[in-house]
């Protein structure tokens, strides 16, 4: 979890990893939850990477530019402002943690059904996903 804490601390600015987790959770919600994130990234050319996160095996990376192109620009800009950094840096950090988050949110190899999406159920649920081994 040290990797995620480090990246999330960068997203959280003064509020650290707790703020980063909250920001990332809001970004996912603003983009339609796991299904929305998957659809947006897939339609912008990152379909193979997204499928690797859901499937079994290694999670293929996405770039910050792919994240920035696919996801809601206003949400990324707001996180950047709160963290005191650039939208490009936020997109890079999101690209680092998104594969693991989607992987954890799809343990059965399928996107969660609407209402069962752990990334839309609040910060405690998301934190619990990373506490489990």
C-alpha positions as CSV (number, residue, x, y, z in Angstrom):
1,X,0.0,0.0,0.0
2,X,3.0,2.3,0.3
3,X,3.0,2.9,-3.5
4,X,-0.7,4.0,-3.4
5,X,-0.1,6.1,-0.3
6,X,2.7,7.9,-2.1
7,X,0.8,8.6,-5.2
8,X,-2.4,9.5,-3.4
9,X,-0.5,11.9,-1.2
10,X,0.6,13.7,-4.3
11,X,-3.0,14.0,-5.5
12,X,-4.1,15.1,-2.0
13,X,-1.7,18.0,-1.7
14,X,-1.8,19.4,1.9
15,X,-4.4,16.8,2.9
16,X,-2.1,13.9,2.0
17,X,-3.2,10.4,0.9
18,X,-6.6,10.8,2.6
19,X,-7.3,13.9,0.4
20,X,-5.9,12.1,-2.6
21,X,-8.2,9.1,-2.1
22,X,-11.2,11.4,-1.7
23,X,-10.1,13.3,-4.9
24,X,-9.7,10.1,-6.8
25,X,-13.0,8.7,-5.6
26,X,-14.7,11.9,-6.7
27,X,-13.0,11.8,-10.1
28,X,-14.3,8.2,-10.6
29,X,-17.8,9.3,-9.6
30,X,-17.7,12.3,-11.9
31,X,-16.9,10.0,-14.8
32,X,-19.6,7.4,-14.2
33,X,-17.9,5.0,-11.8
34,X,-15.9,2.0,-12.9
35,X,-18.1,1.4,-15.9
36,X,-17.9,5.0,-17.0
37,X,-14.1,5.1,-16.6
38,X,-13.7,1.9,-18.5
39,X,-16.0,3.1,-21.3
40,X,-14.3,6.5,-21.6
41,X,-10.8,5.0,-21.7
42,X,-11.8,2.2,-24.0
43,X,-13.4,4.7,-26.5
44,X,-10.3,6.8,-26.4
45,X,-8.0,4.0,-27.5
46,X,-7.0,2.3,-24.2
47,X,-9.3,-0.7,-24.5
48,X,-6.5,-3.3,-24.3
49,X,-5.2,-1.7,-21.1
50,X,-8.6,-1.5,-19.5
51,X,-9.4,-5.1,-20.3
52,X,-6.1,-6.1,-18.6
53,X,-7.3,-4.4,-15.4
54,X,-10.5,-6.4,-15.4
55,X,-9.0,-9.7,-16.5
56,X,-6.5,-11.9,-14.7
57,X,-2.8,-11.2,-15.1
58,X,-0.7,-8.1,-15.2
59,X,-2.4,-4.7,-15.4
60,X,-1.2,-2.8,-18.5
61,X,-0.4,0.9,-17.8
62,X,-2.1,3.9,-19.3
63,X,-0.4,7.3,-19.7
64,X,-1.3,10.5,-18.1
65,X,-2.2,11.9,-21.6
66,X,-4.6,9.1,-22.1
67,X,-6.3,9.8,-18.8
68,X,-6.4,13.5,-19.5
69,X,-7.9,12.9,-23.0
70,X,-10.6,10.5,-21.7
71,X,-11.8,11.8,-18.4
72,X,-13.6,14.9,-17.3
73,X,-11.3,17.9,-17.6
74,X,-13.0,19.9,-15.0
75,X,-12.5,17.2,-12.4
76,X,-8.9,16.9,-13.2
77,X,-8.4,20.7,-13.1
78,X,-10.1,20.9,-9.7
79,X,-7.9,18.2,-8.2
80,X,-4.9,20.0,-9.6
81,X,-5.9,23.2,-8.1
82,X,-6.6,21.6,-4.7
83,X,-3.2,19.7,-4.8
84,X,-1.3,22.8,-6.0
85,X,0.0,21.1,-9.1
86,X,-0.8,20.9,-12.8
87,X,-3.5,18.9,-14.6
88,X,-0.8,17.0,-16.4
89,X,0.8,15.9,-13.1
90,X,-2.6,14.9,-11.7
91,X,-3.3,12.9,-14.9
92,X,0.1,11.1,-14.5
93,X,-0.7,10.2,-10.9
94,X,-4.2,9.0,-11.7
95,X,-2.7,6.9,-14.5
96,X,-0.5,5.3,-11.9
97,X,-3.2,4.2,-9.5
98,X,-6.2,3.7,-11.8
99,X,-5.2,0.2,-13.1
100,X,-4.9,-1.1,-9.5
101,X,-8.2,0.6,-8.4
102,X,-10.1,-0.9,-11.4
103,X,-8.5,-4.3,-10.8
104,X,-9.6,-4.3,-7.2
105,X,-13.1,-3.1,-8.1
106,X,-13.5,-6.0,-10.6
107,X,-12.4,-9.1,-8.6
108,X,-14.7,-11.4,-10.6
109,X,-13.3,-10.3,-13.9
110,X,-16.5,-8.3,-14.7
111,X,-17.3,-4.6,-14.2
112,X,-19.6,-4.2,-11.1
113,X,-23.3,-3.7,-11.8
114,X,-24.7,-0.3,-11.1
115,X,-25.2,0.1,-7.4
116,X,-22.5,-2.5,-6.6
117,X,-19.6,-0.3,-7.8
118,X,-17.2,0.0,-4.7
119,X,-15.6,3.1,-6.1
120,X,-19.0,4.9,-5.8
121,X,-19.8,3.7,-2.3
122,X,-17.7,6.2,-0.4
123,X,-14.2,6.7,0.8
124,X,-14.3,4.0,3.5
125,X,-15.2,1.3,1.0
126,X,-12.4,2.4,-1.4
127,X,-9.9,2.4,1.5
128,X,-11.0,-1.0,2.5
129,X,-10.3,-2.3,-1.0
130,X,-6.6,-1.5,-0.6
131,X,-6.4,-2.8,3.0
132,X,-7.2,-6.3,1.9
133,X,-4.4,-8.5,0.6
